[in-house]
Amino acid sequence: MQIVELDIKLPYEGRGKILGRLYGKVRGRIRDIHFFPPDVRGISEIRMEVIEEDASKLLSELKKIVGNGKVTSKVLSEA
């Protein structure tokens, strides 16, 4: 098990539709989540900590969902 921090940057106007699909993938494994308001360019940021066994598989699935957004990850701890 790993605790992975996901940093997701999305265009603000399409955020609601994408968030529903993201939540479906990580439901029940979210440890912490923060929503940041959009910046001047209209890019909204979401940071979440997720408990995951295979972080690379989750990251590839999330990149497909996000599309024109950006997803980065950082492993915080391993158990």
LUMVEX-696800 format. One record per residue: chain; residue number from 1; x, y, z of N, C-alpha, C in turn. Coordinates in Angstrom, 3 decimals, always signed. Each point is the difference from the previous one (the first is absolute). Layout:
% residues N
<pt mol="A" seq="NUM" n_px="X" n_py="Y" n_pz="Z" ca_px="X" ca_py="Y" ca_pz="Z" c_px="X" c_py="Y" c_pz="Z"/>
...
***
This chain:
% residues 79
<pt mol="A" seq="1" n_px="+0.830" n_py="-1.179" n_pz="+0.000" ca_px="-0.830" ca_py="+1.179" ca_pz="+0.000" c_px="+0.877" c_py="+1.246" c_pz="+0.000"/>
<pt mol="A" seq="2" n_px="-0.399" n_py="+0.973" n_pz="-0.778" ca_px="+0.709" ca_py="+1.263" ca_pz="-0.087" c_px="-0.992" c_py="+1.133" c_pz="+0.217"/>
<pt mol="A" seq="3" n_px="+0.497" n_py="+1.080" n_pz="+0.574" ca_px="-0.771" ca_py="+1.233" ca_pz="+0.055" c_px="+0.576" c_py="+0.895" c_pz="-1.084"/>
<pt mol="A" seq="4" n_px="-0.835" n_py="+0.339" n_pz="-0.970" ca_px="+0.433" ca_py="+0.740" ca_pz="-1.181" c_px="-0.703" c_py="+1.349" c_pz="-0.023"/>
<pt mol="A" seq="5" n_px="+0.764" n_py="+1.070" n_pz="-0.233" ca_px="-0.576" ca_py="+1.323" ca_pz="-0.161" c_px="-0.165" c_py="+0.267" c_pz="-1.488"/>
<pt mol="A" seq="6" n_px="-1.230" n_py="+0.283" n_pz="-0.414" ca_px="-0.289" ca_py="+0.310" ca_pz="-1.392" c_px="-0.244" c_py="+1.493" c_pz="-0.127"/>
<pt mol="A" seq="7" n_px="+0.657" n_py="+0.624" n_pz="-0.957" ca_px="-0.181" ca_py="+1.415" ca_pz="-0.283" c_px="-0.616" c_py="+0.076" c_pz="-1.392"/>
<pt mol="A" seq="8" n_px="-1.257" n_py="+0.413" n_pz="-0.066" ca_px="-0.756" ca_py="+0.009" ca_pz="-1.249" c_px="-0.325" c_py="+1.441" c_pz="-0.360"/>
<pt mol="A" seq="9" n_px="+0.335" n_py="+0.400" n_pz="-1.217" ca_px="-0.307" ca_py="+1.338" ca_pz="-0.500" c_px="-0.951" c_py="-0.143" c_pz="-1.180"/>
<pt mol="A" seq="10" n_px="-1.168" n_py="+0.664" n_pz="+0.123" ca_px="-1.067" ca_py="-0.122" ca_pz="-0.986" c_px="-0.487" c_py="+1.367" c_pz="-0.443"/>
<pt mol="A" seq="11" n_px="-0.513" n_py="+0.094" n_pz="-1.223" ca_px="-0.705" ca_py="+1.222" ca_pz="-0.368" c_px="-1.267" c_py="+0.128" c_pz="+0.839"/>
<pt mol="A" seq="12" n_px="-0.276" n_py="+1.181" n_pz="+0.503" ca_px="-1.096" ca_py="+0.191" ca_pz="+0.942" c_px="-1.358" c_py="-0.339" c_pz="-0.604"/>
<pt mol="A" seq="13" n_px="-0.215" n_py="+0.334" n_pz="-1.271" ca_px="-1.327" ca_py="-0.188" ca_pz="-0.584" c_px="-0.395" c_py="-1.468" c_pz="-0.143"/>
<pt mol="A" seq="14" n_px="+0.932" n_py="-0.929" n_pz="-0.121" ca_px="-0.328" ca_py="-1.409" ca_pz="-0.139" c_px="+0.243" c_py="-0.811" c_pz="+1.255"/>
<pt mol="A" seq="15" n_px="+0.216" n_py="+0.664" n_pz="+1.097" ca_px="+0.403" ca_py="-0.662" ca_pz="+1.235" c_px="-1.068" c_py="-0.924" c_pz="+0.570"/>
<pt mol="A" seq="16" n_px="-1.248" n_py="+0.393" n_pz="-0.023" ca_px="-1.059" ca_py="-0.788" ca_pz="+0.614" c_px="-0.172" c_py="-1.370" c_pz="-0.631"/>
<pt mol="A" seq="17" n_px="+0.024" n_py="-0.044" n_pz="-1.319" ca_px="-0.176" ca_py="-1.269" ca_pz="-0.700" c_px="+1.172" c_py="-0.942" c_pz="+0.280"/>
<pt mol="A" seq="18" n_px="+1.202" n_py="+0.529" n_pz="+0.022" ca_px="+1.200" ca_py="-0.812" ca_pz="+0.238" c_px="+0.070" c_py="-0.468" c_pz="+1.448"/>
<pt mol="A" seq="19" n_px="-0.404" n_py="+0.852" n_pz="+0.944" ca_px="+0.064" ca_py="-0.372" ca_pz="+1.417" c_px="-0.885" c_py="-1.195" c_pz="+0.324"/>
<pt mol="A" seq="20" n_px="-1.130" n_py="-0.112" n_pz="-0.634" ca_px="-0.872" ca_py="-1.148" ca_pz="+0.229" c_px="+0.664" c_py="-1.300" c_pz="-0.410"/>
<pt mol="A" seq="21" n_px="+0.672" n_py="+0.013" n_pz="-1.130" ca_px="+0.696" ca_py="-1.192" ca_pz="-0.475" c_px="+1.220" c_py="-0.306" c_pz="+0.866"/>
<pt mol="A" seq="22" n_px="+0.716" n_py="+1.050" n_pz="+0.455" ca_px="+1.148" ca_py="-0.212" ca_pz="+0.898" c_px="-0.447" c_py="-0.625" c_pz="+1.311"/>
<pt mol="A" seq="23" n_px="-1.082" n_py="+0.500" n_pz="+0.542" ca_px="-0.500" ca_py="-0.515" ca_pz="+1.270" c_px="-0.389" c_py="-1.473" c_pz="-0.125"/>
<pt mol="A" seq="24" n_px="-0.537" n_py="-0.383" n_pz="-1.142" ca_px="-0.345" ca_py="-1.397" ca_pz="-0.213" c_px="+1.206" c_py="-0.919" c_pz="+0.071"/>
<pt mol="A" seq="25" n_px="+1.167" n_py="+0.486" n_pz="-0.434" ca_px="+1.220" ca_py="-0.813" ca_pz="+0.027" c_px="+0.611" c_py="-0.122" c_pz="+1.387"/>
<pt mol="A" seq="26" n_px="-0.068" n_py="+1.058" n_pz="+0.808" ca_px="+0.703" ca_py="-0.001" ca_pz="+1.290" c_px="-0.941" c_py="-0.061" c_pz="+1.200"/>
<pt mol="A" seq="27" n_px="-1.251" n_py="-0.298" n_pz="-0.222" ca_px="-1.000" ca_py="-0.045" ca_pz="+1.077" c_px="+0.441" c_py="-0.960" c_pz="+1.100"/>
<pt mol="A" seq="28" n_px="-0.069" n_py="+0.449" n_pz="+1.235" ca_px="+0.328" ca_py="-0.827" ca_pz="+1.156" c_px="+1.474" c_py="-0.032" c_pz="+0.351"/>
<pt mol="A" seq="29" n_px="+0.853" n_py="+0.566" n_pz="-0.843" ca_px="+1.443" ca_py="-0.024" ca_pz="+0.267" c_px="+0.574" c_py="+1.384" c_pz="+0.226"/>
<pt mol="A" seq="30" n_px="-0.828" n_py="+1.037" n_pz="-0.022" ca_px="+0.468" ca_py="+1.380" ca_pz="+0.175" c_px="+0.266" c_py="+0.250" c_pz="+1.474"/>
<pt mol="A" seq="31" n_px="+1.202" n_py="+0.493" n_pz="+0.289" ca_px="+0.372" ca_py="+0.351" ca_pz="+1.367" c_px="-0.219" c_py="+1.475" c_pz="+0.275"/>
<pt mol="A" seq="32" n_px="+0.335" n_py="+0.850" n_pz="-0.960" ca_px="-0.104" ca_py="+1.447" ca_pz="+0.152" c_px="-0.157" c_py="+0.601" c_pz="-1.383"/>
<pt mol="A" seq="33" n_px="-0.769" n_py="+1.086" n_pz="-0.100" ca_px="-0.189" ca_py="+0.648" ca_pz="-1.294" c_px="-0.136" c_py="+1.507" c_pz="+0.204"/>
<pt mol="A" seq="34" n_px="+0.611" n_py="+0.774" n_pz="-0.898" ca_px="-0.065" ca_py="+1.458" ca_pz="+0.030" c_px="-0.321" c_py="+0.509" c_pz="-1.403"/>
<pt mol="A" seq="35" n_px="-0.959" n_py="+0.921" n_pz="-0.087" ca_px="-0.365" ca_py="+0.643" ca_pz="-1.253" c_px="+0.494" c_py="+1.440" c_pz="+0.055"/>
<pt mol="A" seq="36" n_px="+0.728" n_py="+0.421" n_pz="-1.040" ca_px="+0.498" ca_py="+1.362" ca_pz="-0.070" c_px="-0.750" c_py="+0.745" c_pz="-1.098"/>
<pt mol="A" seq="37" n_px="-0.261" n_py="+1.290" n_pz="+0.187" ca_px="-0.739" ca_py="+0.767" ca_pz="-1.012" c_px="+0.824" c_py="+0.154" c_pz="-1.280"/>
<pt mol="A" seq="38" n_px="-0.669" n_py="+0.327" n_pz="-1.097" ca_px="+0.724" ca_py="+0.153" ca_pz="-1.267" c_px="+0.939" c_py="+1.201" c_pz="+0.031"/>
<pt mol="A" seq="39" n_px="+1.094" n_py="-0.126" n_pz="-0.763" ca_px="+0.939" ca_py="+1.107" ca_pz="-0.102" c_px="-0.441" c_py="+0.926" c_pz="-1.138"/>
<pt mol="A" seq="40" n_px="+0.854" n_py="+0.921" n_pz="-0.380" ca_px="-0.313" ca_py="+0.992" ca_pz="-1.025" c_px="-0.290" c_py="-0.662" c_pz="-1.354"/>
<pt mol="A" seq="41" n_px="+0.657" n_py="-1.113" n_pz="-0.272" ca_px="-0.189" ca_py="-0.710" ca_pz="-1.273" c_px="-1.220" c_py="-0.924" c_pz="+0.010"/>
<pt mol="A" seq="42" n_px="-0.700" n_py="-0.139" n_pz="+1.143" ca_px="-1.179" ca_py="-0.849" ca_pz="+0.095" c_px="+0.310" c_py="-1.447" c_pz="+0.311"/>
<pt mol="A" seq="43" n_px="+1.185" n_py="-0.255" n_pz="+0.567" ca_px="+0.405" ca_py="-1.359" ca_pz="+0.354" c_px="-0.247" c_py="-0.212" c_pz="+1.493"/>
<pt mol="A" seq="44" n_px="-0.792" n_py="-1.002" n_pz="+0.331" ca_px="-0.319" ca_py="-0.344" ca_pz="+1.376" c_px="+0.914" c_py="-1.134" c_pz="+0.449"/>
<pt mol="A" seq="45" n_px="+0.348" n_py="-0.028" n_pz="+1.281" ca_px="+0.914" ca_py="-1.023" ca_pz="+0.519" c_px="-0.678" c_py="-0.804" c_pz="+1.105"/>
<pt mol="A" seq="46" n_px="+0.235" n_py="-1.309" n_pz="-0.024" ca_px="-0.530" ca_py="-0.918" ca_pz="+1.004" c_px="+1.170" c_py="-0.827" c_pz="+0.516"/>
<pt mol="A" seq="47" n_px="+0.159" n_py="-0.037" n_pz="+1.309" ca_px="+1.029" ca_py="-0.854" ca_pz="+0.610" c_px="-0.702" c_py="-1.015" c_pz="+0.875"/>
<pt mol="A" seq="48" n_px="+0.324" n_py="-1.261" n_pz="-0.212" ca_px="-0.604" ca_py="-1.031" ca_pz="+0.830" c_px="+1.016" c_py="-1.046" c_pz="+0.387"/>
<pt mol="A" seq="49" n_px="-0.174" n_py="-0.529" n_pz="+1.190" ca_px="+0.804" ca_py="-1.111" ca_pz="+0.480" c_px="-0.859" c_py="-1.243" c_pz="-0.085"/>
<pt mol="A" seq="50" n_px="+0.545" n_py="-1.032" n_pz="-0.632" ca_px="-0.736" ca_py="-1.227" ca_pz="-0.252" c_px="+0.821" c_py="-1.177" c_pz="+0.490"/>
<pt mol="A" seq="51" n_px="-0.664" n_py="-0.972" n_pz="+0.614" ca_px="+0.656" ca_py="-1.242" ca_pz="+0.390" c_px="-0.158" c_py="-0.965" c_pz="-1.165"/>
<pt mol="A" seq="52" n_px="+1.126" n_py="-0.454" n_pz="-0.554" ca_px="-0.029" ca_py="-0.794" ca_pz="-1.233" c_px="+1.066" c_py="-1.083" c_pz="+0.048"/>
<pt mol="A" seq="53" n_px="-0.291" n_py="-1.133" n_pz="-0.625" ca_px="+0.984" ca_py="-1.079" ca_pz="-0.088" c_px="+0.860" c_py="+0.126" c_pz="-1.251"/>
<pt mol="A" seq="54" n_px="-0.601" n_py="+0.371" n_pz="-1.120" ca_px="+0.735" ca_py="+0.128" ca_pz="-1.259" c_px="-0.153" c_py="+1.432" c_pz="-0.510"/>
<pt mol="A" seq="55" n_px="+0.899" n_py="+0.890" n_pz="+0.435" ca_px="-0.100" ca_py="+1.421" ca_pz="-0.309" c_px="+0.183" c_py="+0.274" c_pz="-1.490"/>
<pt mol="A" seq="56" n_px="+0.870" n_py="-0.740" n_pz="-0.670" ca_px="+0.240" ca_py="+0.262" ca_pz="-1.419" c_px="-1.232" c_py="-0.322" c_pz="-0.841"/>
<pt mol="A" seq="57" n_px="-0.735" n_py="-1.044" n_pz="+0.356" ca_px="-1.223" ca_py="-0.348" ca_pz="-0.722" c_px="-1.065" c_py="+1.071" c_pz="+0.210"/>
<pt mol="A" seq="58" n_px="-0.143" n_py="+0.474" n_pz="+1.249" ca_px="-0.963" ca_py="+1.051" ca_pz="+0.297" c_px="+0.341" c_py="+1.275" c_pz="-0.760"/>
<pt mol="A" seq="59" n_px="+1.276" n_py="+0.351" n_pz="-0.043" ca_px="+0.431" ca_py="+1.207" ca_pz="-0.686" c_px="-0.323" c_py="-0.073" c_pz="-1.494"/>
<pt mol="A" seq="60" n_px="+0.228" n_py="-1.129" n_pz="-0.636" ca_px="-0.300" ca_py="-0.130" ca_pz="-1.428" c_px="-1.503" c_py="+0.083" c_pz="-0.259"/>
<pt mol="A" seq="61" n_px="-0.823" n_py="-0.568" n_pz="+0.878" ca_px="-1.451" ca_py="+0.089" ca_pz="-0.157" c_px="-0.486" c_py="+1.441" c_pz="+0.165"/>
<pt mol="A" seq="62" n_px="+0.563" n_py="+0.716" n_pz="+0.980" ca_px="-0.410" ca_py="+1.375" ca_pz="+0.233" c_px="+0.409" c_py="+0.914" c_pz="-1.146"/>
<pt mol="A" seq="63" n_px="+1.143" n_py="-0.252" n_pz="-0.606" ca_px="+0.437" ca_py="+0.810" ca_pz="-1.139" c_px="-0.968" c_py="-0.147" c_pz="-1.174"/>
<pt mol="A" seq="64" n_px="-0.556" n_py="-1.195" n_pz="-0.186" ca_px="-0.990" ca_py="-0.208" ca_pz="-1.056" c_px="-1.276" c_py="+0.781" c_pz="+0.289"/>
<pt mol="A" seq="65" n_px="-0.412" n_py="+0.029" n_pz="+1.259" ca_px="-1.229" ca_py="+0.700" ca_pz="+0.380" c_px="+0.162" c_py="+1.513" c_pz="-0.136"/>
<pt mol="A" seq="66" n_px="+1.135" n_py="+0.518" n_pz="+0.471" ca_px="+0.215" ca_py="+1.448" ca_pz="+0.036" c_px="+0.130" c_py="+0.589" c_pz="-1.404"/>
<pt mol="A" seq="67" n_px="+0.575" n_py="-0.724" n_pz="-0.915" ca_px="+0.096" ca_py="+0.477" ca_pz="-1.376" c_px="+0.965" c_py="+1.159" c_pz="-0.140"/>
<pt mol="A" seq="68" n_px="-0.516" n_py="+1.220" n_pz="-0.222" ca_px="+0.873" ca_py="+1.139" ca_pz="-0.249" c_px="+0.505" c_py="+0.662" c_pz="+1.280"/>
<pt mol="A" seq="69" n_px="-0.280" n_py="-0.577" n_pz="+1.164" ca_px="+0.550" ca_py="+0.485" ca_pz="+1.262" c_px="+1.355" c_py="-0.632" c_pz="+0.254"/>
<pt mol="A" seq="70" n_px="+0.497" n_py="+0.170" n_pz="+1.218" ca_px="+1.313" ca_py="-0.521" ca_pz="+0.358" c_px="-0.097" c_py="-0.721" c_pz="+1.342"/>
<pt mol="A" seq="71" n_px="+0.589" n_py="-1.198" n_pz="+0.070" ca_px="+0.004" ca_py="-0.784" ca_pz="+1.237" c_px="+1.435" c_py="-0.328" c_pz="+0.356"/>
<pt mol="A" seq="72" n_px="+0.404" n_py="+0.324" n_pz="+1.226" ca_px="+1.307" ca_py="-0.399" ca_pz="+0.510" c_px="-0.213" c_py="-0.723" c_pz="+1.318"/>
<pt mol="A" seq="73" n_px="+0.949" n_py="-0.845" n_pz="+0.358" ca_px="-0.144" ca_py="-0.744" ca_pz="+1.246" c_px="+1.321" c_py="-0.019" c_pz="+0.755"/>
<pt mol="A" seq="74" n_px="-0.133" n_py="-0.219" n_pz="+1.305" ca_px="+1.156" ca_py="-0.106" ca_pz="+0.873" c_px="-0.361" c_py="-1.005" c_pz="+1.081"/>
<pt mol="A" seq="75" n_px="+0.866" n_py="-0.991" n_pz="+0.213" ca_px="-0.228" ca_py="-0.999" ca_pz="+1.034" c_px="+0.436" c_py="+0.584" c_pz="+1.331"/>
<pt mol="A" seq="76" n_px="-0.929" n_py="+0.087" n_pz="+0.940" ca_px="+0.305" ca_py="+0.575" ca_pz="+1.310" c_px="+0.529" c_py="-1.030" c_pz="+0.969"/>
<pt mol="A" seq="77" n_px="-0.572" n_py="-1.210" n_pz="-0.014" ca_px="+0.500" ca_py="-1.062" ca_pz="+0.876" c_px="-0.382" c_py="-1.352" c_pz="-0.558"/>
<pt mol="A" seq="78" n_px="+0.764" n_py="-0.991" n_pz="+0.405" ca_px="-0.261" ca_py="-1.381" ca_pz="-0.413" c_px="-0.176" c_py="-0.835" c_pz="+1.245"/>
<pt mol="A" seq="79" n_px="-0.940" n_py="-0.919" n_pz="-0.060" ca_px="-0.231" ca_py="-0.867" ca_pz="+1.149" c_px="+0.063" c_py="-1.448" c_pz="-0.411"/>
***
